[in-house]
Amino acid sequence: MLYNRYGILFVGACVALIAVAGGAGYFLVYPLLPDPTVASREQLLRWVVLRDLSQETFGTRQALVRRLDVEFDQAPDLAGPAKGLTDSQSTRLRENIAILVEPWFVDKVEHFAQLPQKERLGYVDHFLDRLEQWRKLSAACAKSQLAKGQTSMADLGVSLFDRVKASSQRAEGEKRKQMSAFLVAVETRWLWRQMPSLPFFGKAQPGQ
């Protein structure tokens, strides 16, 4: 009986140790981080560098992207710190950026739909400026891998703007109409902003 009792205690201790070890392993793979709404800038960066955001809820991703939007306003060049990441961290960050584009776009569409007409142009300009910041951050993540030949431009996948358009195609009903209207406004404004860089813009044509 005594041996049986010690045997049961030993097995129980082993199970407890395995459970503790398993829990520790979980937090090494999925580090415990604060809610995005109260996280510091450093903790936000840890969120997007260490966590697989495809495993998080849409609400968590939306909270993250709203906070990152604020950080972009306060520190426009977030691509700088990305240059010091390891290859695995850069890959994770680039993948997470692609994941965050959808909740970010949904947020912007909802806001745009509520704006009066006179405020929409400025809002679209801000959207395009922010999209460029996301693009630069994604490019900074991919730069070291491109240099080492670990990936190619083709491997970088669909552009961020194409991901935005793909998100609108998955929507239905009124939401899809709102997304389509916003995309038309964005694409029209983007083309207008590109015009000054075109070689023929503002120059007299031959024979004039």
VEXSEZA-86078 format. One line per field, with one value per atom (N, C-alpha, C): residue number from 1; x, y, z. Coordinates in nm, 2 decimals. Layout:
// residues N
seq: (NUM ...);
X: (X ...);
Y: (Y ...);
Z: (Z ...);
// end
This chain:
// residues 208
seq: (1 1 1 2 2 2 3 3 3 4 4 4 5 5 5 6 6 6 7 7 7 8 8 8 9 9 9 10 10 10 11 11 11 12 12 12 13 13 13 14 14 14 15 15 15 16 16 16 17 17 17 18 18 18 19 19 19 20 20 20 21 21 21 22 22 22 23 23 23 24 24 24 25 25 25 26 26 26 27 27 27 28 28 28 29 29 29 30 30 30 31 31 31 32 32 32 33 33 33 34 34 34 35 35 35 36 36 36 37 37 37 38 38 38 39 39 39 40 40 40 41 41 41 42 42 42 43 43 43 44 44 44 45 45 45 46 46 46 47 47 47 48 48 48 49 49 49 50 50 50 51 51 51 52 52 52 53 53 53 54 54 54 55 55 55 56 56 56 57 57 57 58 58 58 59 59 59 60 60 60 61 61 61 62 62 62 63 63 63 64 64 64 65 65 65 66 66 66 67 67 67 68 68 68 69 69 69 70 70 70 71 71 71 72 72 72 73 73 73 74 74 74 75 75 75 76 76 76 77 77 77 78 78 78 79 79 79 80 80 80 81 81 81 82 82 82 83 83 83 84 84 84 85 85 85 86 86 86 87 87 87 88 88 88 89 89 89 90 90 90 91 91 91 92 92 92 93 93 93 94 94 94 95 95 95 96 96 96 97 97 97 98 98 98 99 99 99 100 100 100 101 101 101 102 102 102 103 103 103 104 104 104 105 105 105 106 106 106 107 107 107 108 108 108 109 109 109 110 110 110 111 111 111 112 112 112 113 113 113 114 114 114 115 115 115 116 116 116 117 117 117 118 118 118 119 119 119 120 120 120 121 121 121 122 122 122 123 123 123 124 124 124 125 125 125 126 126 126 127 127 127 128 128 128 129 129 129 130 130 130 131 131 131 132 132 132 133 133 133 134 134 134 135 135 135 136 136 136 137 137 137 138 138 138 139 139 139 140 140 140 141 141 141 142 142 142 143 143 143 144 144 144 145 145 145 146 146 146 147 147 147 148 148 148 149 149 149 150 150 150 151 151 151 152 152 152 153 153 153 154 154 154 155 155 155 156 156 156 157 157 157 158 158 158 159 159 159 160 160 160 161 161 161 162 162 162 163 163 163 164 164 164 165 165 165 166 166 166 167 167 167 168 168 168 169 169 169 170 170 170 171 171 171 172 172 172 173 173 173 174 174 174 175 175 175 176 176 176 177 177 177 178 178 178 179 179 179 180 180 180 181 181 181 182 182 182 183 183 183 184 184 184 185 185 185 186 186 186 187 187 187 188 188 188 189 189 189 190 190 190 191 191 191 192 192 192 193 193 193 194 194 194 195 195 195 196 196 196 197 197 197 198 198 198 199 199 199 200 200 200 201 201 201 202 202 202 203 203 203 204 204 204 205 205 205 206 206 206 207 207 207 208 208 208);
X: (0.08 0.00 0.09 0.20 0.28 0.35 0.40 0.46 0.36 0.24 0.14 0.11 0.11 0.08 0.19 0.32 0.43 0.43 0.39 0.39 0.29 0.17 0.07 0.12 0.19 0.24 0.35 0.43 0.54 0.48 0.38 0.31 0.25 0.18 0.12 0.21 0.33 0.44 0.49 0.50 0.55 0.45 0.32 0.22 0.22 0.24 0.24 0.36 0.48 0.60 0.58 0.52 0.49 0.40 0.30 0.20 0.27 0.36 0.43 0.52 0.59 0.68 0.61 0.49 0.41 0.36 0.32 0.28 0.39 0.51 0.62 0.65 0.65 0.67 0.57 0.45 0.34 0.37 0.42 0.45 0.58 0.66 0.78 0.74 0.65 0.60 0.51 0.41 0.32 0.33 0.43 0.46 0.34 0.33 0.22 0.24 0.14 0.15 0.02 0.03 -0.09 -0.19 -0.31 -0.41 -0.35 -0.37 -0.32 -0.37 -0.48 -0.54 -0.46 -0.39 -0.31 -0.16 -0.12 0.02 0.11 0.23 0.33 0.37 0.45 0.50 0.58 0.67 0.76 0.68 0.57 0.49 0.41 0.37 0.30 0.39 0.52 0.61 0.64 0.64 0.65 0.53 0.41 0.29 0.31 0.36 0.36 0.49 0.59 0.71 0.71 0.65 0.66 0.53 0.41 0.29 0.24 0.18 0.12 -0.02 -0.04 -0.17 -0.28 -0.25 -0.35 -0.43 -0.37 -0.43 -0.51 -0.50 -0.58 -0.71 -0.80 -0.94 -0.93 -1.04 -1.05 -1.04 -1.11 -1.12 -0.98 -0.90 -0.76 -0.68 -0.69 -0.62 -0.66 -0.79 -0.84 -0.79 -0.78 -0.73 -0.58 -0.51 -0.37 -0.35 -0.42 -0.40 -0.44 -0.54 -0.58 -0.47 -0.41 -0.30 -0.18 -0.15 -0.03 -0.06 -0.18 -0.22 -0.18 -0.20 -0.16 -0.01 0.06 0.20 0.27 0.20 0.25 0.25 0.14 0.13 0.25 0.28 0.38 0.52 0.54 0.67 0.66 0.66 0.63 0.73 0.86 0.95 0.97 0.86 0.87 0.95 0.98 1.06 1.21 1.26 1.39 1.42 1.35 1.37 1.36 1.28 1.26 1.39 1.48 1.60 1.70 1.68 1.76 1.71 1.59 1.53 1.61 1.59 1.65 1.56 1.61 1.53 1.40 1.39 1.27 1.17 1.22 1.14 1.09 1.17 1.13 1.02 1.03 0.93 0.80 0.80 0.68 0.62 0.70 0.64 0.58 0.64 0.59 0.46 0.45 0.33 0.22 0.25 0.15 0.10 0.19 0.15 0.04 0.06 -0.04 -0.17 -0.16 -0.28 -0.36 -0.28 -0.34 -0.41 -0.37 -0.43 -0.58 -0.64 -0.78 -0.86 -0.83 -0.90 -0.87 -0.75 -0.72 -0.81 -0.82 -0.91 -1.05 -1.10 -1.24 -1.27 -1.18 -1.19 -1.20 -1.11 -1.11 -1.23 -1.29 -1.41 -1.52 -1.54 -1.65 -1.64 -1.52 -1.50 -1.53 -1.48 -1.50 -1.65 -1.73 -1.87 -1.95 -1.90 -1.96 -1.92 -1.82 -1.77 -1.85 -1.86 -1.93 -1.84 -1.90 -1.83 -1.70 -1.71 -1.60 -1.47 -1.49 -1.38 -1.32 -1.38 -1.34 -1.20 -1.18 -1.05 -0.93 -0.94 -0.83 -0.81 -0.92 -0.92 -0.85 -0.88 -0.82 -0.67 -0.63 -0.49 -0.42 -0.48 -0.42 -0.41 -0.51 -0.51 -0.39 -0.37 -0.27 -0.13 -0.12 0.01 0.04 -0.06 -0.05 -0.02 -0.08 -0.06 0.09 0.15 0.29 0.38 0.34 0.42 0.41 0.30 0.29 0.38 0.37 0.45 0.60 0.65 0.79 0.83 0.74 0.77 0.78 0.69 0.69 0.82 0.86 0.98 1.10 1.11 1.22 1.24 1.13 1.13 1.19 1.15 1.19 1.33 1.39 1.51 1.63 1.65 1.76 1.74 1.62 1.60 1.62 1.58 1.61 1.76 1.83 1.98 2.05 1.99 2.06 2.00 1.91 1.86 1.77 1.71 1.62 1.48 1.46 1.32 1.34 1.24 1.24 1.12 1.12 1.01 0.88 0.89 0.77 0.71 0.81 0.77 0.71 0.72 0.67 0.52 0.46 0.32 0.25 0.12 0.03 0.07 0.06 0.09 -0.02 0.01 -0.08 -0.21 -0.20 -0.32 -0.41 -0.34 -0.42 -0.49 -0.43 -0.49 -0.61 -0.60 -0.71 -0.83 -0.80 -0.91 -0.97 -0.88 -0.93 -1.03 -1.00 -1.09 -1.22 -1.23 -1.36 -1.44 -1.37 -1.44 -1.50 -1.45 -1.51 -1.63 -1.65 -1.76 -1.89 -2.00 -2.14 -2.23 -2.33 -2.43 -2.38 -2.43 -2.40 -2.25 -2.19 -2.05 -1.97 -2.00 -1.93 -1.94 -2.06 -2.08 -2.00 -1.99 -1.91 -1.76 -1.71 -1.58 -1.54 -1.64 -1.61 -1.61 -1.70 -1.70 -1.56 -1.52 -1.39 -1.27 -1.27 -1.16 -1.16 -1.28 -1.28 -1.22 -1.26 -1.20 -1.05 -1.00 -0.86 -0.78 -0.83 -0.76 -0.76 -0.87 -0.88 -0.78 -0.77 -0.68 -0.54 -0.51 -0.37 -0.33 -0.41 -0.37 -0.35 -0.43 -0.41 -0.28 -0.24 -0.12 0.00 -0.01 0.10 0.13 0.03 0.04 0.16 0.20 0.31 0.45 0.45 0.57 0.58 0.48 0.48 0.56 0.64 0.73 0.67 0.54 0.48 0.39 0.38 0.29 0.35 0.27 0.32 0.42 0.45 0.55 0.48 0.54 0.48 0.51 0.41 0.43 0.51 0.58 0.65 0.56 0.61 0.53 0.44 0.43 0.35 0.42);
Y: (-0.12 0.00 0.13 0.12 0.24 0.27 0.16 0.17 0.23 0.18 0.23 0.38 0.42 0.56 0.64 0.60 0.68 0.68 0.57 0.56 0.66 0.67 0.76 0.91 0.94 1.07 1.11 1.00 1.03 1.06 0.98 1.00 1.14 1.18 1.31 1.42 1.40 1.51 1.52 1.41 1.41 1.48 1.45 1.52 1.67 1.71 1.85 1.92 1.85 1.91 1.93 1.82 1.83 1.95 1.96 2.07 2.21 2.22 2.35 2.38 2.27 2.29 2.32 2.26 2.29 2.43 2.48 2.62 2.71 2.68 2.77 2.78 2.66 2.65 2.74 2.73 2.81 2.96 3.01 3.15 3.19 3.09 3.12 3.14 3.06 3.07 3.19 3.20 3.31 3.39 3.49 3.57 3.64 3.65 3.72 3.87 3.93 4.08 4.15 4.27 4.34 4.37 4.41 4.44 4.56 4.55 4.65 4.79 4.81 4.94 5.01 4.93 4.99 4.97 4.90 4.86 4.99 4.98 5.09 5.07 5.17 5.15 5.03 5.01 4.89 4.76 4.76 4.64 4.62 4.73 4.71 4.65 4.70 4.64 4.49 4.46 4.31 4.23 4.29 4.23 4.19 4.28 4.26 4.18 4.18 4.11 3.96 3.94 3.81 3.72 3.78 3.71 3.68 3.56 3.53 3.59 3.70 3.77 3.70 3.60 3.52 3.44 3.42 3.34 3.42 3.55 3.64 3.68 3.73 3.76 3.89 3.91 4.03 4.16 4.15 4.26 4.29 4.19 4.22 4.28 4.23 4.29 4.44 4.46 4.60 4.69 4.64 4.72 4.76 4.66 4.68 4.78 4.77 4.86 5.00 5.02 5.15 5.22 5.14 5.19 5.22 5.14 5.16 5.28 5.31 5.43 5.56 5.55 5.66 5.68 5.56 5.56 5.62 5.59 5.64 5.79 5.85 6.00 6.06 5.98 6.03 6.00 5.89 5.85 5.79 5.88 5.84 5.74 5.74 5.64 5.52 5.44 5.31 5.21 5.24 5.15 5.14 5.25 5.25 5.14 5.12 5.01 4.87 4.86 4.73 4.68 4.77 4.73 4.65 4.66 4.59 4.46 4.41 4.28 4.17 4.05 3.93 3.89 3.80 3.75 3.70 3.62 3.56 3.66 3.76 3.87 3.95 3.98 4.06 3.99 3.86 3.78 3.78 3.77 3.77 3.91 4.01 4.15 4.17 4.13 4.15 4.08 3.96 3.88 3.94 3.99 4.06 4.19 4.26 4.38 4.35 4.25 4.20 4.17 4.10 4.06 4.18 4.29 4.40 4.50 4.48 4.58 4.57 4.45 4.44 4.51 4.49 4.56 4.71 4.75 4.89 4.95 4.88 4.93 4.94 4.84 4.84 4.96 4.99 5.10 5.23 5.25 5.37 5.38 5.27 5.28 5.33 5.28 5.32 5.46 5.51 5.65 5.74 5.70 5.78 5.79 5.68 5.68 5.79 5.82 5.91 6.05 6.08 6.21 6.30 6.43 6.51 6.52 6.56 6.56 6.65 6.76 6.86 6.80 6.70 6.65 6.52 6.47 6.34 6.35 6.45 6.46 6.46 6.54 6.53 6.40 6.33 6.20 6.10 6.11 6.02 6.04 6.17 6.20 6.14 6.15 6.09 5.94 5.88 5.73 5.69 5.77 5.74 5.75 5.86 5.88 5.77 5.72 5.61 5.48 5.46 5.34 5.33 5.45 5.46 5.42 5.46 5.43 5.28 5.22 5.07 5.00 5.06 5.00 5.00 5.12 5.14 5.04 5.02 4.93 4.79 4.75 4.61 4.60 4.70 4.69 4.68 4.75 4.74 4.60 4.54 4.40 4.30 4.33 4.24 4.26 4.38 4.42 4.32 4.28 4.20 4.06 4.01 3.88 3.89 4.00 4.02 4.02 4.09 4.10 3.97 3.88 3.75 3.65 3.69 3.59 3.49 3.52 3.42 3.43 3.54 3.56 3.65 3.66 3.75 3.85 3.94 4.04 3.97 3.86 3.78 3.71 3.67 3.60 3.69 3.82 3.92 3.92 3.86 3.85 3.97 3.98 4.08 4.21 4.32 4.45 4.48 4.58 4.61 4.67 4.75 4.80 4.69 4.59 4.48 4.40 4.40 4.33 4.41 4.54 4.62 4.60 4.59 4.57 4.43 4.33 4.19 4.19 4.27 4.27 4.33 4.43 4.48 4.38 4.29 4.19 4.08 4.07 3.97 4.02 4.15 4.21 4.19 4.21 4.20 4.32 4.33 4.43 4.57 4.65 4.79 4.81 4.72 4.73 4.73 4.64 4.63 4.76 4.82 4.95 5.06 5.06 5.16 5.15 5.02 4.99 5.03 5.00 5.03 5.18 5.26 5.40 5.46 5.41 5.45 5.42 5.30 5.27 5.35 5.39 5.48 5.61 5.66 5.79 5.78 5.67 5.65 5.64 5.56 5.54 5.67 5.74 5.87 5.97 5.98 6.07 6.03 5.90 5.85 5.89 5.87 5.91 6.06 6.14 6.28 6.32 6.25 6.29 6.24 6.15 6.10 6.19 6.27 6.35 6.44 6.52 6.60 6.53 6.40 6.32 6.27 6.28 6.23 6.33 6.28 6.36 6.47 6.44 6.53 6.64 6.62 6.70 6.84 6.95 7.08 7.13 7.05 7.08 7.11 7.20 7.23 7.12 7.08 6.98 7.03 6.94 6.99 7.05 7.16 7.24 7.34 7.35 7.45 7.58);
Z: (0.00 0.00 0.00 0.08 0.09 -0.04 -0.10 -0.24 -0.34 -0.33 -0.42 -0.40 -0.27 -0.24 -0.30 -0.27 -0.32 -0.48 -0.53 -0.68 -0.73 -0.67 -0.72 -0.70 -0.59 -0.56 -0.67 -0.70 -0.80 -0.94 -0.98 -1.11 -1.11 -1.00 -0.99 -1.00 -0.94 -0.94 -1.09 -1.16 -1.29 -1.38 -1.36 -1.44 -1.42 -1.29 -1.26 -1.32 -1.32 -1.38 -1.53 -1.60 -1.74 -1.77 -1.69 -1.71 -1.70 -1.59 -1.58 -1.69 -1.73 -1.85 -1.98 -1.99 -2.11 -2.11 -1.99 -1.98 -2.00 -1.95 -1.98 -2.13 -2.19 -2.34 -2.41 -2.37 -2.43 -2.43 -2.31 -2.30 -2.37 -2.39 -2.47 -2.62 -2.67 -2.80 -2.82 -2.72 -2.72 -2.60 -2.60 -2.48 -2.43 -2.30 -2.24 -2.26 -2.32 -2.35 -2.30 -2.27 -2.22 -2.33 -2.29 -2.39 -2.48 -2.61 -2.70 -2.67 -2.61 -2.58 -2.47 -2.38 -2.27 -2.29 -2.40 -2.41 -2.45 -2.40 -2.44 -2.58 -2.64 -2.77 -2.79 -2.69 -2.70 -2.69 -2.61 -2.60 -2.73 -2.79 -2.92 -3.03 -3.03 -3.12 -3.10 -2.97 -2.93 -2.98 -2.97 -3.03 -3.17 -3.25 -3.40 -3.44 -3.35 -3.39 -3.34 -3.22 -3.16 -3.17 -3.19 -3.20 -3.34 -3.36 -3.49 -3.48 -3.55 -3.54 -3.61 -3.69 -3.76 -3.66 -3.54 -3.44 -3.34 -3.36 -3.27 -3.33 -3.24 -3.29 -3.37 -3.45 -3.53 -3.44 -3.32 -3.23 -3.18 -3.15 -3.10 -3.21 -3.33 -3.44 -3.47 -3.45 -3.47 -3.36 -3.24 -3.13 -3.15 -3.20 -3.23 -3.33 -3.44 -3.55 -3.52 -3.43 -3.39 -3.31 -3.22 -3.14 -3.23 -3.33 -3.42 -3.50 -3.54 -3.61 -3.53 -3.40 -3.32 -3.31 -3.30 -3.29 -3.42 -3.53 -3.66 -3.66 -3.60 -3.59 -3.50 -3.40 -3.31 -3.35 -3.41 -3.46 -3.60 -3.70 -3.84 -3.90 -3.85 -3.91 -3.82 -3.82 -3.74 -3.82 -3.95 -4.03 -3.98 -3.92 -3.86 -3.77 -3.66 -3.57 -3.63 -3.74 -3.81 -3.87 -3.90 -3.97 -3.88 -3.75 -3.65 -3.61 -3.67 -3.63 -3.70 -3.64 -3.69 -3.81 -3.90 -4.01 -3.97 -3.87 -3.82 -3.77 -3.70 -3.65 -3.77 -3.87 -3.98 -4.06 -4.07 -4.14 -4.07 -3.94 -3.86 -3.87 -3.86 -3.87 -4.00 -4.11 -4.25 -4.26 -4.21 -4.22 -4.14 -4.03 -3.94 -4.00 -4.07 -4.14 -4.24 -4.32 -4.42 -4.35 -4.23 -4.16 -4.10 -4.06 -4.00 -4.10 -4.22 -4.33 -4.33 -4.32 -4.33 -4.22 -4.09 -3.98 -3.99 -4.03 -4.05 -4.16 -4.27 -4.38 -4.34 -4.27 -4.23 -4.14 -4.05 -3.96 -4.04 -4.14 -4.22 -4.31 -4.36 -4.44 -4.36 -4.23 -4.15 -4.11 -4.09 -4.06 -4.18 -4.29 -4.42 -4.45 -4.43 -4.46 -4.37 -4.25 -4.16 -4.18 -4.26 -4.28 -4.37 -4.35 -4.45 -4.57 -4.68 -4.81 -4.80 -4.74 -4.74 -4.67 -4.58 -4.50 -4.56 -4.67 -4.72 -4.80 -4.87 -4.94 -4.85 -4.74 -4.65 -4.58 -4.56 -4.50 -4.59 -4.72 -4.82 -4.83 -4.83 -4.83 -4.71 -4.59 -4.47 -4.48 -4.54 -4.56 -4.66 -4.76 -4.86 -4.79 -4.71 -4.64 -4.54 -4.48 -4.38 -4.45 -4.57 -4.64 -4.69 -4.72 -4.76 -4.64 -4.52 -4.40 -4.38 -4.39 -4.38 -4.49 -4.61 -4.72 -4.69 -4.64 -4.60 -4.49 -4.39 -4.28 -4.34 -4.42 -4.48 -4.57 -4.64 -4.73 -4.64 -4.53 -4.44 -4.39 -4.36 -4.31 -4.41 -4.54 -4.64 -4.70 -4.67 -4.73 -4.71 -4.58 -4.55 -4.61 -4.62 -4.69 -4.84 -4.90 -5.04 -5.07 -4.98 -4.99 -4.98 -4.89 -4.87 -4.97 -5.06 -5.15 -5.09 -4.97 -4.91 -4.96 -5.03 -5.09 -5.21 -5.29 -5.41 -5.40 -5.49 -5.49 -5.52 -5.60 -5.63 -5.50 -5.41 -5.29 -5.19 -5.21 -5.11 -5.11 -5.22 -5.22 -5.28 -5.25 -5.30 -5.23 -5.30 -5.24 -5.14 -5.05 -4.94 -5.00 -5.11 -5.16 -5.23 -5.29 -5.34 -5.23 -5.12 -5.00 -4.96 -4.96 -4.93 -5.02 -5.15 -5.25 -5.23 -5.20 -5.18 -5.06 -4.96 -4.84 -4.88 -4.97 -5.01 -5.09 -5.16 -5.25 -5.16 -5.04 -4.95 -4.87 -4.87 -4.80 -4.87 -4.80 -4.86 -4.83 -4.91 -4.89 -4.88 -4.78 -4.76 -4.73 -4.66 -4.63 -4.76 -4.85 -4.97 -5.05 -5.05 -5.12 -5.06 -4.93 -4.86 -4.90 -4.90 -4.93 -5.08 -5.17 -5.31 -5.33 -5.26 -5.27 -5.22 -5.11 -5.05 -5.14 -5.20 -5.29 -5.42 -5.47 -5.58 -5.55 -5.43 -5.39 -5.37 -5.31 -5.28 -5.42 -5.51 -5.63 -5.72 -5.72 -5.79 -5.73 -5.60 -5.54 -5.56 -5.55 -5.57 -5.71 -5.82 -5.95 -5.96 -5.90 -5.90 -5.84 -5.73 -5.66 -5.74 -5.83 -5.91 -6.03 -6.07 -6.19 -6.20 -6.09 -6.10 -6.13 -6.09 -6.12 -6.26 -6.34 -6.48 -6.56 -6.66 -6.73 -6.82 -6.86 -6.95 -6.88 -6.74 -6.67 -6.66 -6.70 -6.68 -6.78 -6.88 -6.98 -7.11 -7.18 -7.31 -7.41 -7.49 -7.58 -7.71 -7.78 -7.90 -8.00 -8.06 -8.16 -8.10 -7.96 -7.90 -7.88);
// end
